[in-house]
Amino acid sequence: MTGQPSIDGNEELLVRAAGPEDLAAITGLINKAFQVERFFLGSDRIRADEVRARIAQGTFLLLLSGGTLLGCVYAELRGTSGFIGLLSVEPQRQKAGFSRVLMTAAEDYFRRNGCRQAELRVVNLRIELPPYYRHLGYREIATEELPAEIARILPCHLIVMTKALV
Ligand SMILES: CC(C)(COP(=O)(O)OP(=O)(O)OC[C@H]1O[C@@H](n2cnc3c(N)ncnc32)[C@H](O)[C@@H]1OP(=O)(O)O)[C@@H](O)C(=O)NCCC(=O)NCCS
C-alpha cells in the first residue's frame, strides 16, 4: 500500500505497509508517543516481540517524510470490522494533521477489504481521546476490561468506539 498525500504542499508524504525491517523504528515510535500513558501503564507501551506479532497478524501503516518515520497505525481485518490500534505520531510533529492521514489510510484499507465499520479502543483515563476520535467520526458503544497482558498501575478500563465505513 503506497500513496503520496501532502498536507500543506511543502512536505512529500508517503504511506506504506511496514515489513519486518521496520520493527525497531515502529517499537521506538510507539513507546515515544505513548509516554503520555506512563502515568497509568508504569512502563513502555509495547515490546518489539509484540510489534513483530502484529506485523505478522495485521498491517502497520507507516507515514514517512523522506526517510523519516512520522507516525504509524495498526490495522487488522476482522471480518466486516476493521480494528485500529496503536495510533502514534512523533511527539514533535503532533497537531499537524498527520494522524488524520493515518486514520484515513487505515479506513481506506478497510473499505478496500470489505469492512463495513472501523473500531478502536481508548483507555478511560485519556479523557482527551474520545473528543478527538469523535471529531474523526467515531462514537462510543461499549466499555471493556483492559486485556490482562497489559500492565497498569492505576485502575482503568477501555472505551470501545466505532465508525460506519460508507
Ligand atoms: C492522538 C494523536 C495520534 C493525535 O495525532 P496528531 O497528529 O497530533 O493529530 P492531528 O493533528 O492529525 O489531528 C487530527 C484532527 O483531530 C483534531 N483534534 C486533535 N485533538 C483533538 C481533541 N482533543 N478534541 C477534538 N479534536 C481534536 C485536530 O484539530 C484535527 O482536526 P482537523 O483534521 O479537522 O483539522 C497523537 O497525539 C499521539 O500520537 N498521541 C500519543 C499516542 C496516543 O495517544 N494514541 C492514541 C491512543 S488510542
Ligand as a Chemical Component Dictionary entry (heavy atoms), coordinates in Angstrom:
data_LIG
# 
_chem_comp.id                   LIG 
_chem_comp.type                 NON-POLYMER 
_chem_comp.pdbx_formal_charge   0 
_chem_comp.three_letter_code    LIG 
# 
loop_
_chem_comp_atom.comp_id 
_chem_comp_atom.atom_id 
_chem_comp_atom.alt_atom_id 
_chem_comp_atom.type_symbol 
_chem_comp_atom.charge 
_chem_comp_atom.model_Cartn_x 
_chem_comp_atom.model_Cartn_y 
_chem_comp_atom.model_Cartn_z 
_chem_comp_atom.pdbx_ordinal 
LIG C1  C1  C 0 -3.530  11.180 19.423 1  
LIG C2  C2  C 0 -2.508  11.527 18.326 2  
LIG C3  C3  C 0 -2.337  10.321 17.423 3  
LIG C4  C4  C 0 -3.052  12.695 17.503 4  
LIG O1  O1  O 0 -2.131  12.956 16.461 5  
LIG P1  P1  P 0 -1.970  14.379 15.772 6  
LIG O2  O2  O 0 -1.132  14.190 14.545 7  
LIG O3  O3  O 0 -1.478  15.354 16.792 8  
LIG O4  O4  O 0 -3.474  14.749 15.379 9  
LIG P2  P2  P 0 -3.930  15.622 14.117 10 
LIG O5  O5  O 0 -3.149  16.886 14.089 11 
LIG O6  O6  O 0 -3.858  14.763 12.875 12 
LIG O7  O7  O 0 -5.431  15.901 14.456 13 
LIG C5  C5  C 0 -6.481  15.347 13.669 14 
LIG C6  C6  C 0 -7.729  16.149 13.902 15 
LIG O8  O8  O 0 -8.189  15.964 15.255 16 
LIG C7  C7  C 0 -8.388  17.236 15.865 17 
LIG N1  N1  N 0 -8.118  17.065 17.294 18 
LIG C8  C8  C 0 -6.928  16.863 17.877 19 
LIG N2  N2  N 0 -7.094  16.727 19.211 20 
LIG C9  C9  C 0 -8.410  16.864 19.457 21 
LIG C10 C10 C 0 -9.226  16.825 20.622 22 
LIG N3  N3  N 0 -8.703  16.609 21.861 23 
LIG N4  N4  N 0 -10.557 17.003 20.504 24 
LIG C11 C11 C 0 -11.122 17.192 19.281 25 
LIG N5  N5  N 0 -10.405 17.248 18.127 26 
LIG C12 C12 C 0 -9.070  17.081 18.224 27 
LIG C13 C13 C 0 -7.413  18.147 15.166 28 
LIG O9  O9  O 0 -7.814  19.501 15.289 29 
LIG C14 C14 C 0 -7.518  17.642 13.736 30 
LIG O10 O10 O 0 -8.701  18.149 13.144 31 
LIG P3  P3  P 0 -8.782  18.524 11.571 32 
LIG O11 O11 O 0 -8.095  17.391 10.818 33 
LIG O12 O12 O 0 -10.255 18.596 11.313 34 
LIG O13 O13 O 0 -8.053  19.830 11.422 35 
LIG C15 C15 C 0 -1.148  11.961 18.917 36 
LIG O14 O14 O 0 -1.375  12.979 19.854 37 
LIG C16 C16 C 0 -0.381  10.843 19.565 38 
LIG O15 O15 O 0 0.421   10.147 18.934 39 
LIG N6  N6  N 0 -0.613  10.648 20.912 40 
LIG C17 C17 C 0 0.092   9.607  21.671 41 
LIG C18 C18 C 0 -0.406  8.215  21.337 42 
LIG C19 C19 C 0 -1.912  8.101  21.500 43 
LIG O16 O16 O 0 -2.494  8.605  22.447 44 
LIG N7  N7  N 0 -2.549  7.394  20.548 45 
LIG C20 C20 C 0 -3.984  7.128  20.577 46 
LIG C21 C21 C 0 -4.240  6.014  21.538 47 
LIG S1  S1  S 0 -5.890  5.321  21.348 48 
# 
loop_
_chem_comp_bond.comp_id 
_chem_comp_bond.atom_id_1 
_chem_comp_bond.atom_id_2 
_chem_comp_bond.value_order 
_chem_comp_bond.pdbx_ordinal 
LIG C1  C2  SING 1  
LIG C2  C3  SING 2  
LIG C2  C4  SING 3  
LIG C2  C15 SING 4  
LIG C4  O1  SING 5  
LIG O1  P1  SING 6  
LIG P1  O2  DOUB 7  
LIG P1  O3  SING 8  
LIG P1  O4  SING 9  
LIG O4  P2  SING 10 
LIG P2  O5  DOUB 11 
LIG P2  O6  SING 12 
LIG P2  O7  SING 13 
LIG O7  C5  SING 14 
LIG C5  C6  SING 15 
LIG C6  O8  SING 16 
LIG C6  C14 SING 17 
LIG O8  C7  SING 18 
LIG C7  N1  SING 19 
LIG C7  C13 SING 20 
LIG N1  C8  SING 21 
LIG N1  C12 SING 22 
LIG C8  N2  DOUB 23 
LIG N2  C9  SING 24 
LIG C9  C10 SING 25 
LIG C9  C12 DOUB 26 
LIG C10 N3  SING 27 
LIG C10 N4  DOUB 28 
LIG N4  C11 SING 29 
LIG C11 N5  DOUB 30 
LIG N5  C12 SING 31 
LIG C13 O9  SING 32 
LIG C13 C14 SING 33 
LIG C14 O10 SING 34 
LIG O10 P3  SING 35 
LIG P3  O11 DOUB 36 
LIG P3  O12 SING 37 
LIG P3  O13 SING 38 
LIG C15 O14 SING 39 
LIG C15 C16 SING 40 
LIG C16 O15 DOUB 41 
LIG C16 N6  SING 42 
LIG N6  C17 SING 43 
LIG C17 C18 SING 44 
LIG C18 C19 SING 45 
LIG C19 O16 DOUB 46 
LIG C19 N7  SING 47 
LIG N7  C20 SING 48 
LIG C20 C21 SING 49 
LIG C21 S1  SING 50 
# 
